[in-house]
């Protein structure tokens, strides 16, 4: 019992002491603290540390349970920015222990119902932000002031959140003596349309949809000059429009993530980017380096990109399409590394771009397949943010291109580009050039080029000087058509194109070619020289048609086939032109040929003329042609369907004109000229055999051989409507002479009337057979004997003219040979034989 009484007494005593202490404490608070001084003290703290002013409408003081002062309807103004913060109330809590020693210290501040409107600078396209329901808690812990705050914005509760601590005196943030701080900040789930200023309908870019979140953490150690910054941002469902060529293009949906770590030296204005990461649908990008905000100078700035989806770049950044050269396409992944050094006035750039995994194409001229090695390296300098120049190299398989870019204006596209490649093999390059995907390429190539003008927007106006050298080149298709042993040097400029030292081989013979073209991109004119020891034009046309066929329209392929048939009628398979030399000139859709010579069928041909063009097709031509001593038997072999219908040496001089070289070219051929045949024979008919069929002339059969031999045949002719007309054809042989008139169609059909004169010896045998004494027989030729010759040149029919037979027999019986001869023989019938016959 005594113990219980002692415990109760102790409890009452303790309670009494506590009540007494509290009474003394609150008595001292009432004695020491003047409530009206607390707001003024708070005003001084804000003014000293944050350069702000504070006003309020109401103030009250509460001593219980913790001494505090409450301000109502307060307003805080930041003097430098003019920004204001209003709040419904703020409670300022005093430290209890400090009061025991007679000091009033603020240990905690609660602000409730705060609101403000943040207006960004005019140059930043952000809309004013209305903050409401802001709640701030500031609590002193040792020498640090820790705080937490939340606020509603953008129609979202607690969109803003922040926390941190602060030790600040009178020093500014740029002062090394600044005590230090740490601040965290987050912005959650914000509709981006509410963040940016209302967008002009004519703006080049307009936001359509998207939301985002971001966090910041800023830290500075007391006494240290550097401020540390860490940030993260995430964007979801971003969609925007780009105004392009009088229409708007909508981007695909963008999901993006950004993470960056900075350090900032406020006194020196220097920012160091330790690490940054930007993740986009188009790829992953990283950057690091440092820059001076005062001078704009960059130091050791490095950029890198991995898994970049090239085809998606123009989709997300649509103006990129305008920077890409016309007809340039790309897809697949790539990666790059780039460094930058210098100021914005002159910035040095170095990059290494690996495009090996990517697919790249330029129109129908170039297409790099996936995993074909391609690297781009460059060292450029950018001056004043718009002038780009420097060196670069492009490594494509075994080909290395060195280049120099001069005075390239990034805004206008004007500049100058120099290119030089090594001598590289193009074996396997058919995979890179779509036009040659079904061919086999080979050889070595070297390229030197200079381009100047608008390199982006107007490639057709570029001034260019290009030299291409090819050695041991070859081009072969799947059918075996081939051009090989190609050697040439090509100089191409805006004013002229010249092909020098060109040589190639189609079939068994090399061809030498020289070509010079003036104004190749305007109204071209050209000069051409060609020489070949052996050439088959049909093979050349066939090879050109097959190799270039995929690029030809069907109409042009058909024309090539017609031209081949035309040439094949003159030069059948296995027949070549020997020692060919050709000179040609072109101007205003007209080819002229001052000289063309070649040897064929053991003779030679010399020609000159003109060829009018209608687009890509021959329209009309004129030709002066001379044929000297070709072998008629070789020319006619396998041409008429009969074996060797004629033999002899053929001479021909003519002026011809016509239109086109299709299957009907013979019908449109016109011309005049002369021809002669020497020392030959017509194997398809026998004139004396036809004479022997005439009654009374049977004895001439002793001279019949089954052929018509001759020493000389000569005639002038005209060509019209597919026929060669001859009014006076003369033939001289050992046994007879002949004068004929008629025509030969260009298809080989004969239609002639012959006046045959038997030679003296043959006539003597004929007269002796009729009983005339040798002393009475004249040695003069006897005639004319009229025959008809008609039919195919290879097997014509020859027979006496039925209307002539009665008169002929009567003349023979009356021995009127000399009278007949004088009546019918032309004065120049026995012309002198040509010296070259």
VEXLUMTI-606242 format. One record per residue (C-alpha): residue number from 0; x, y, z. Coordinates in steps of 0.1 Angstrom, whole numbers, m for minus. Example, Ala and Ser with C-alpha at 12.3 -4.5 7.8 and 13.67 -1.06 7.14 Angstrom:
# VEXLUMTI-606242
0_123_m45_78
1_137_m11_71
***
This chain:
# VEXLUMTI-606242
0_0_0_0
1_27_25_8
2_42_18_m27
3_9_26_m44
4_6_58_m25
5_42_68_m34
6_35_62_m71
7_4_83_m72
8_22_111_m54
9_50_110_m79
10_25_111_m108
11_7_141_m95
12_40_158_m88
13_52_152_m124
14_19_165_m138
15_21_195_m117
16_56_202_m128
17_46_199_m164
18_17_222_m160
19_39_247_m143
20_65_244_m170
21_40_249_m197
22_25_278_m179
23_59_294_m175
24_67_286_m212
25_36_301_m226
26_40_330_m202
27_74_337_m215
28_62_333_m251
29_36_359_m244
30_61_381_m227
31_89_377_m253
32_72_373_m286
33_54_402_m302
34_32_387_m330
35_33_417_m351
36_71_413_m356
37_69_378_m371
38_56_389_m406
39_82_416_m408
40_109_391_m399
41_97_368_m427
42_97_398_m451
43_133_404_m443
44_143_368_m448
45_126_366_m483
46_141_400_m493
47_176_390_m482
48_177_356_m498
49_154_358_m528
50_150_394_m537
51_113_394_m532
52_86_415_m515
53_58_401_m494
54_23_416_m487
55_m7_401_m469
56_m41_411_m457
57_m44_393_m423
58_m21_381_m397
59_m26_361_m365
60_m5_344_m338
61_m10_311_m321
62_10_301_m290
63_m6_266_m286
64_3_239_m293
65_33_253_m312
66_40_290_m315
67_31_300_m351
68_20_330_m371
69_m6_327_m399
70_m8_351_m428
71_m38_353_m450
72_m42_364_m486
73_m5_369_m491
74_13_380_m523
75_50_374_m530
76_66_394_m559
77_100_385_m575
78_115_418_m583
79_138_409_m612
80_112_390_m632
81_80_407_m620
82_66_372_m614
83_40_370_m585
84_28_342_m563
85_m4_345_m543
86_m16_321_m516
87_m46_318_m494
88_m26_314_m463
89_8_307_m449
90_18_295_m415
91_52_303_m400
92_63_280_m372
93_88_291_m345
94_113_269_m328
95_103_259_m292
96_138_255_m279
97_149_288_m294
98_121_305_m274
99_134_291_m242
100_166_311_m246
101_147_342_m257
102_151_339_m295
103_124_337_m322
104_135_314_m351
105_114_303_m380
106_118_265_m383
107_89_257_m406
108_67_274_m432
109_35_260_m447
110_20_278_m478
111_m14_266_m489
112_m37_274_m519
113_m9_292_m538
114_m14_302_m574
115_7_320_m601
116_9_325_m638
117_43_318_m654
118_48_338_m686
119_78_325_m707
120_100_350_m726
121_86_361_m759
122_113_341_m779
123_102_308_m763
124_71_294_m780
125_55_282_m747
126_21_292_m735
127_16_309_m701
128_13_283_m674
129_m14_288_m647
130_m4_271_m614
131_m31_266_m588
132_m36_248_m555
133_1_251_m547
134_12_236_m514
135_47_243_m501
136_64_229_m470
137_97_244_m459
138_114_230_m429
139_147_240_m414
140_170_211_m405
141_204_222_m391
142_218_247_m416
143_196_235_m445
144_162_246_m455
145_144_215_m469
146_112_220_m490
147_85_200_m508
148_59_214_m530
149_31_203_m553
150_8_223_m577
151_m20_217_m601
152_m16_228_m637
153_m28_220_m672
154_m60_207_m658
155_m42_180_m638
156_m39_176_m600
157_m4_177_m586
158_11_180_m621
159_41_197_m606
160_61_181_m578
161_93_192_m563
162_117_188_m533
163_151_197_m522
164_172_218_m498
165_188_252_m498
166_215_270_m480
167_217_305_m494
168_231_338_m481
169_235_371_m499
170_258_356_m525
171_243_351_m560
172_242_317_m577
173_272_326_m598
174_293_333_m568
175_317_305_m557
176_307_314_m521
177_272_303_m528
178_263_279_m500
179_248_251_m521
180_214_236_m528
181_196_206_m542
182_164_207_m561
183_142_181_m577
184_113_188_m601
185_89_166_m620
186_61_173_m644
187_37_144_m650
188_13_134_m678
189_9_168_m695
190_m10_173_m727
191_16_190_m749
192_m11_210_m768
193_m16_230_m735
194_21_237_m731
195_28_254_m764
196_14_288_m775
197_m17_287_m797
198_m3_278_m831
199_m7_300_m862
200_m26_281_m890
201_1_292_m914
202_30_281_m892
203_55_257_m909
204_50_232_m881
205_19_226_m859
206_15_202_m830
207_m15_179_m833
208_m13_156_m802
209_10_142_m776
210_16_140_m738
211_48_141_m718
212_65_139_m685
213_99_152_m673
214_121_153_m642
215_149_176_m632
216_175_173_m604
217_198_202_m597
218_226_200_m571
219_255_222_m560
220_279_214_m532
221_287_243_m509
222_318_261_m519
223_321_244_m553
224_316_264_m585
225_299_237_m606
226_261_231_m607
227_251_195_m614
228_220_189_m636
229_202_156_m644
230_171_155_m665
231_148_130_m680
232_119_135_m704
233_94_112_m721
234_70_120_m749
235_41_97_m759
236_17_99_m788
237_33_129_m804
238_18_139_m838
239_26_170_m858
240_20_186_m892
241_45_201_m916
242_35_226_m942
243_51_215_m974
244_45_226_m1010
245_10_241_m1004
246_m2_211_m984
247_2_197_m949
248_19_164_m942
249_11_146_m909
250_39_128_m891
251_37_92_m878
252_32_88_m840
253_64_96_m821
254_75_79_m788
255_106_96_m775
256_128_94_m744
257_155_119_m734
258_181_116_m706
259_209_140_m700
260_235_149_m673
261_251_184_m673
262_274_204_m652
263_273_242_m653
264_298_268_m641
265_276_299_m636
266_306_322_m631
267_323_312_m663
268_291_304_m683
269_305_270_m692
270_283_239_m697
271_296_203_m697
272_274_177_m712
273_286_145_m695
274_261_122_m712
275_229_125_m731
276_206_100_m747
277_177_106_m771
278_157_75_m781
279_134_79_m811
280_116_56_m834
281_142_65_m860
282_171_55_m838
283_192_61_m807
284_213_93_m804
285_240_101_m778
286_260_133_m772
287_287_146_m749
288_310_176_m747
289_313_211_m734
290_304_246_m745
291_308_282_m734
292_275_301_m732
293_294_334_m733
294_313_327_m765
295_293_298_m781
296_325_278_m784
297_322_240_m785
298_350_218_m771
299_353_180_m777
300_316_177_m785
301_308_142_m797
302_276_128_m813
303_268_92_m821
304_238_74_m836
305_230_37_m836
306_202_16_m852
307_192_46_m872
308_163_37_m895
309_171_58_m926
310_138_55_m943
311_120_69_m913
312_140_101_m910
313_120_120_m937
314_88_108_m920
315_96_123_m887
316_116_153_m899
317_98_161_m931
318_121_190_m942
319_148_164_m944
320_132_154_m977
321_141_188_m992
322_178_183_m982
323_180_149_m999
324_190_151_m1036
325_163_143_m1061
326_157_106_m1067
327_178_96_m1038
328_164_68_m1017
329_175_49_m986
330_163_23_m961
331_177_0_m934
332_199_7_m904
333_231_27_m900
334_253_42_m874
335_275_72_m872
336_300_90_m849
337_307_127_m852
338_327_153_m833
339_325_191_m833
340_350_217_m822
341_350_255_m824
342_326_284_m823
343_293_290_m842
344_313_313_m864
345_336_285_m875
346_327_250_m864
347_349_220_m873
348_330_187_m879
349_345_152_m882
350_323_122_m889
351_324_85_m896
352_291_71_m910
353_288_34_m915
354_261_27_m941
355_270_m10_m947
356_237_m24_m933
357_216_1_m953
358_200_0_m987
359_208_31_m1008
360_196_40_m1043
361_198_70_m1067
362_170_68_m1093
363_177_39_m1116
364_214_45_m1117
365_226_31_m1084
366_214_7_m1057
367_236_m5_m1029
368_223_m38_m1014
369_222_m46_m977
370_256_m55_m961
371_276_m41_m991
372_304_m22_m974
373_300_16_m975
374_316_41_m952
375_315_79_m953
376_342_100_m935
377_344_138_m936
378_362_167_m921
379_341_198_m927
380_340_233_m913
381_308_253_m910
382_312_291_m912
383_286_315_m899
384_262_286_m896
385_256_284_m934
386_288_279_m954
387_301_243_m954
388_335_232_m968
389_361_205_m963
390_372_171_m973
391_355_137_m973
392_361_101_m984
393_336_75_m995
394_346_39_m993
395_324_15_m1013
396_337_m20_m1014
397_371_m16_m1032
398_364_19_m1045
399_376_49_m1025
400_364_83_m1035
401_382_114_m1021
402_363_146_m1023
403_365_183_m1015
404_335_205_m1009
405_340_242_m1013
406_318_272_m1004
407_286_251_m1001
408_258_273_m990
409_235_252_m967
410_206_276_m974
411_208_279_m1012
412_225_246_m1022
413_252_265_m1042
414_287_252_m1040
415_316_233_m1057
416_325_196_m1054
417_356_179_m1065
418_358_141_m1067
419_387_116_m1073
420_386_78_m1071
421_413_52_m1071
422_415_28_m1099
423_390_2_m1088
424_376_m31_m1101
425_339_m31_m1111
426_337_m69_m1110
427_304_m77_m1092
428_291_m41_m1095
429_261_m53_m1114
430_246_m57_m1079
431_250_m19_m1074
432_236_m7_m1108
433_200_m17_m1114
434_203_m12_m1152
435_230_m39_m1152
436_215_m64_m1128
437_211_m90_m1155
438_246_m85_m1169
439_281_m94_m1160
440_305_m64_m1155
441_342_m63_m1154
442_372_m40_m1157
443_389_m12_m1139
444_375_23_m1136
445_389_57_m1124
446_368_89_m1121
447_377_125_m1117
448_350_151_m1114
449_343_188_m1106
450_308_199_m1100
451_296_235_m1093
452_263_252_m1091
453_232_242_m1071
454_241_207_m1059
455_207_200_m1044
456_178_217_m1060
457_189_220_m1096
458_211_191_m1106
459_204_197_m1142
460_221_231_m1141
461_253_219_m1125
462_285_229_m1143
463_304_197_m1145
464_337_184_m1156
465_340_146_m1154
466_368_123_m1166
467_361_86_m1166
468_388_61_m1175
469_380_24_m1182
470_405_m3_m1188
471_399_m40_m1197
472_362_m34_m1194
473_336_m59_m1204
474_298_m62_m1206
475_280_m95_m1211
476_244_m105_m1209
477_228_m138_m1201
478_225_m147_m1238
479_262_m144_m1244
480_262_m110_m1262
481_293_m92_m1252
482_314_m61_m1256
483_349_m68_m1242
484_384_m53_m1241
485_368_m19_m1235
486_394_9_m1231
487_385_46_m1231
488_389_80_m1215
489_358_101_m1214
490_359_139_m1207
491_325_154_m1200
492_317_190_m1193
493_288_213_m1196
494_301_226_m1230
495_316_194_m1245
496_320_157_m1242
497_350_139_m1256
498_357_102_m1259
499_394_96_m1264
500_415_65_m1271
501_384_44_m1271
502_387_8_m1281
503_363_m22_m1277
504_357_m55_m1293
505_325_m70_m1306
506_332_m104_m1321
507_367_m110_m1332
508_379_m75_m1342
509_388_m45_m1321
510_371_m12_m1330
511_388_22_m1325
512_365_51_m1318
513_369_88_m1312
514_339_111_m1304
515_336_148_m1296
516_303_164_m1287
517_297_201_m1283
518_269_214_m1261
519_258_179_m1251
520_231_191_m1227
521_217_218_m1251
522_218_215_m1289
523_245_189_m1294
524_268_187_m1323
525_292_158_m1327
526_323_146_m1347
527_330_109_m1348
528_358_87_m1362
529_357_49_m1363
530_382_24_m1375
531_382_m14_m1374
532_403_m40_m1391
533_373_m63_m1392
534_337_m54_m1385
535_303_m71_m1389
536_276_m45_m1387
537_248_m70_m1382
538_267_m84_m1352
539_272_m49_m1339
540_235_m40_m1342
541_224_m73_m1327
542_248_m69_m1298
543_237_m33_m1292
544_200_m44_m1294
545_205_m72_m1269
546_227_m54_m1245
547_208_m21_m1245
548_174_m38_m1251
549_160_m34_m1216
550_165_4_m1219
551_150_6_m1254
552_113_11_m1260
553_97_m17_m1279
554_93_6_m1310
555_131_11_m1311
556_138_m26_m1306
557_116_m33_m1336
558_135_m8_m1357
559_168_m24_m1347
560_155_m57_m1360
561_145_m41_m1393
562_179_m25_m1397
563_195_m59_m1389
564_175_m76_m1416
565_184_m48_m1441
566_221_m52_m1434
567_218_m89_m1434
568_205_m88_m1469
569_237_m70_m1479
570_261_m88_m1455
571_250_m123_m1447
572_263_m142_m1417
573_301_m147_m1417
574_308_m117_m1440
575_328_m89_m1425
576_338_m54_m1435
577_376_m52_m1437
578_398_m21_m1430
579_368_0_m1421
580_372_38_m1416
581_343_62_m1409
582_341_99_m1403
583_308_114_m1393
584_295_147_m1381
585_262_156_m1364
586_243_189_m1360
587_207_199_m1358
588_193_163_m1361
589_214_157_m1392
590_244_133_m1396
591_268_139_m1424
592_295_114_m1435
593_324_130_m1453
594_342_97_m1457
595_334_61_m1452
596_356_33_m1467
597_358_m4_m1462
598_367_m35_m1481
599_342_m63_m1487
600_338_m92_m1511
601_375_m88_m1522
602_368_m52_m1533
603_364_m18_m1517
604_335_7_m1511
605_338_44_m1507
606_308_65_m1496
607_298_99_m1484
608_264_113_m1475
609_239_126_m1451
610_213_111_m1427
611_184_132_m1414
612_171_122_m1380
613_135_123_m1367
614_140_119_m1329
615_159_86_m1325
616_149_72_m1359
617_165_78_m1393
618_142_99_m1415
619_159_105_m1449
620_193_99_m1463
621_215_108_m1494
622_245_87_m1503
623_272_90_m1529
624_287_55_m1533
625_315_40_m1553
626_321_2_m1554
627_354_m9_m1569
628_359_m45_m1581
629_340_m66_m1555
630_336_m103_m1562
631_301_m107_m1575
632_300_m144_m1568
633_307_m139_m1532
634_282_m111_m1530
635_254_m132_m1545
636_262_m164_m1527
637_232_m178_m1508
638_213_m146_m1517
639_190_m158_m1544
640_184_m193_m1534
641_206_m206_m1562
642_242_m215_m1561
643_264_m188_m1576
644_240_m173_m1602
645_268_m149_m1615
646_305_m142_m1613
647_327_m113_m1622
648_342_m81_m1610
649_316_m55_m1600
650_320_m17_m1603
651_294_7_m1592
652_290_45_m1590
653_257_60_m1578
654_239_88_m1560
655_211_74_m1538
656_185_88_m1516
657_158_72_m1495
658_139_71_m1462
659_144_48_m1433
660_159_13_m1431
661_128_m8_m1423
662_115_m37_m1444
663_102_m13_m1471
664_134_6_m1476
665_138_m7_m1511
666_104_8_m1522
667_115_42_m1511
668_150_41_m1526
669_158_66_m1554
670_189_71_m1574
671_210_73_m1606
672_243_58_m1615
673_263_34_m1636
674_278_0_m1631
675_300_m25_m1649
676_309_m61_m1647
677_341_m76_m1661
678_356_m110_m1667
679_326_m130_m1655
680_297_m151_m1664
681_259_m154_m1658
682_255_m190_m1646
683_218_m189_m1644
684_211_m185_m1682
685_228_m190_m1716
686_222_m165_m1744
687_237_m187_m1772
688_216_m216_m1761
689_185_m194_m1765
690_198_m183_m1800
691_203_m220_m1809
692_166_m226_m1804
693_158_m203_m1833
694_151_m220_m1866
695_181_m217_m1889
696_205_m209_m1860
697_209_m245_m1846
698_246_m245_m1855
699_252_m218_m1829
700_247_m246_m1804
701_283_m257_m1810
702_293_m226_m1788
703_267_m233_m1761
704_282_m238_m1726
705_251_m236_m1703
706_263_m202_m1691
707_267_m167_m1705
708_303_m156_m1703
709_314_m120_m1708
710_343_m97_m1709
711_324_m66_m1699
712_289_m55_m1690
713_280_m19_m1686
714_250_3_m1681
715_236_35_m1666
716_205_31_m1644
717_179_48_m1624
718_163_34_m1592
719_127_41_m1585
720_98_22_m1568
721_119_m7_m1560
722_133_m13_m1595
723_166_m6_m1613
724_158_6_m1648
725_184_3_m1676
726_176_18_m1710
727_209_8_m1726
728_228_m21_m1711
729_257_m34_m1732
730_276_m67_m1730
731_308_m78_m1748
732_320_m114_m1749
733_341_m136_m1771
734_311_m151_m1790
735_286_m123_m1791
736_278_m87_m1780
737_245_m76_m1767
738_225_m44_m1761
739_196_m47_m1737
740_169_m25_m1721
741_147_m34_m1691
742_147_m35_m1654
743_159_m55_m1624
744_138_m53_m1592
745_156_m49_m1560
746_141_m82_m1550
747_161_m99_m1579
748_134_m102_m1606
749_147_m96_m1642
750_126_m83_m1672
751_148_m74_m1702
752_147_m73_m1740
753_180_m83_m1755
754_195_m75_m1789
755_223_m101_m1795
756_250_m97_m1821
757_270_m128_m1829
758_307_m124_m1832
759_325_m128_m1866
760_338_m164_m1859
761_304_m176_m1847
762_286_m159_m1876
763_311_m174_m1901
764_303_m209_m1888
765_266_m201_m1891
766_269_m189_m1927
767_291_m219_m1937
768_265_m242_m1923
769_241_m225_m1947
770_263_m232_m1978
771_281_m199_m1981
772_317_m200_m1992
773_343_m187_m1968
774_356_m162_m1992
775_321_m147_m1994
776_316_m145_m1956
777_321_m112_m1939
778_340_m112_m1906
779_317_m85_m1891
780_293_m94_m1862
781_258_m105_m1872
782_226_m93_m1856
783_205_m82_m1839
784_188_m113_m1826
785_160_m103_m1802
786_155_m123_m1770
787_134_m119_m1739
788_149_m125_m1705
789_126_m126_m1674
790_122_m142_m1640
791_142_m147_m1609
792_178_m137_m1612
793_189_m170_m1599
794_169_m190_m1625
795_154_m168_m1652
796_138_m178_m1685
797_154_m167_m1718
798_138_m172_m1752
799_136_m156_m1787
800_111_m129_m1792
801_83_m146_m1812
802_75_m114_m1830
803_110_m112_m1843
804_114_m147_m1857
805_99_m144_m1892
806_118_m113_m1900
807_150_m128_m1886
808_148_m159_m1908
809_141_m138_m1939
810_171_m116_m1932
811_193_m146_m1927
812_182_m162_m1960
813_188_m129_m1979
814_221_m124_m1961
815_212_m90_m1948
816_235_m93_m1919
817_256_m62_m1925
818_225_m41_m1932
819_209_m53_m1900
820_240_m47_m1880
821_243_m11_m1892
822_207_m5_m1883
823_209_m17_m1848
824_244_m13_m1833
825_249_18_m1812
826_280_39_m1820
827_296_32_m1786
828_288_m4_m1785
829_323_m16_m1788
830_336_6_m1760
831_370_3_m1745
832_373_m21_m1716
833_381_m3_m1683
834_417_m3_m1673
835_410_m19_m1639
836_390_m47_m1654
***
